[in-house]
Amino acid sequence: MSELITLVVILVIVALVASFADYDSTDDAVNKERSGLSLFIDYGTGLHYIKAGGWFNGTLMPRLDANGKHIREGDL
């Protein structure tokens, strides 16, 4: 039972810390809503990808520059 209480306390602390995280330019800081976008970099190729939506059912798409070229680490 004490393990369950410890787990609940840890989850509450993590939720509180996450709720005070800074908003970035893709978020709606006024209404306190997150955009749901995450940046992933393939460190083997250096290519950038943007994840939209949830962790398990989201969409992964290439991050493109203004010319439609896939952004590679070091191009920015």
Secondary structure, DSSP 4 states (H G I P E B T S, - for coil): -HHHHHHHHHHHHHHHHHHTSPP-TTSBTTTTB---EEEEE-TTT-BEEEEES-TTT-EEEE-B-TTSPBPBTT--
